[in-house]
Amino acid sequence: MQEQATQETQTEQAAPPENAVQLQLSDLVVCAQAIQLASQRGAFRADEFTQIGGVFDRITTFLRASGALGSSSAPTSDETVASTTAE
């Protein structure tokens, strides 16, 4: 009886809570695209470009390393579709 209770406790600890926040690679692809689009539309001031560009570079480098993006410098809509369907 105690053995069964121990196994149930271990199973409960291994499973993430149902309402746990999850972040997927496709979410990061969308973030990179949003940064790129906002920059094209002039949403950032000149003094913000260094910080915003650094975040964009880190996101895209991570996505390329994970295989979610190809070798291009910025995510495209084709890459978004490919990474979203792969998950």
VENPEJO-V230758 format. One record per residue. N is the residue number from 1. OMEGA is omega in degrees with one decimal (none if undefined). NEAR is the number of other ideal C-beta (glycine too) atoms within 8 Angstrom. Layout:
N;OMEGA;NEAR + N;OMEGA;NEAR
This chain:
1;-179.5;4 + 2;178.9;5 + 3;178.6;6 + 4;178.3;7 + 5;178.4;8 + 6;179.0;8 + 7;178.4;8 + 8;178.3;8 + 9;178.9;8 + 10;178.5;8 + 11;179.2;8 + 12;-179.6;7 + 13;-177.5;6 + 14;-178.1;5 + 15;177.8;6 + 16;177.3;4 + 17;-177.3;5 + 18;-177.4;4 + 19;179.2;4 + 20;178.2;6 + 21;-179.7;4 + 22;177.7;4 + 23;-178.9;5 + 24;178.8;7 + 25;179.9;10 + 26;176.0;11 + 27;178.9;8 + 28;176.5;13 + 29;179.1;16 + 30;177.7;9 + 31;179.2;9 + 32;178.1;14 + 33;179.3;11 + 34;177.5;8 + 35;-179.3;12 + 36;-179.7;11 + 37;179.5;8 + 38;178.9;9 + 39;178.1;12 + 40;-178.4;6 + 41;175.9;6 + 42;-176.8;5 + 43;-176.8;5 + 44;173.7;9 + 45;-177.4;5 + 46;-178.3;5 + 47;178.4;5 + 48;-175.1;8 + 49;-178.6;10 + 50;-178.6;7 + 51;-179.9;7 + 52;178.6;11 + 53;177.7;8 + 54;177.5;8 + 55;178.5;9 + 56;179.3;12 + 57;179.9;8 + 58;178.8;8 + 59;-177.4;12 + 60;176.4;13 + 61;177.8;8 + 62;-179.3;9 + 63;176.7;15 + 64;-179.3;11 + 65;-179.5;6 + 66;-179.7;7 + 67;-179.3;5 + 68;177.8;12 + 69;174.2;12 + 70;-176.5;5 + 71;179.8;4 + 72;-174.8;8 + 73;-177.9;3 + 74;178.8;7 + 75;177.2;12 + 76;179.7;7 + 77;177.2;6 + 78;179.4;6 + 79;177.5;13 + 80;179.4;13 + 81;-179.1;8 + 82;-177.6;8 + 83;-179.6;14 + 84;-179.5;9 + 85;179.5;6 + 86;-176.6;6 + 87;none;7
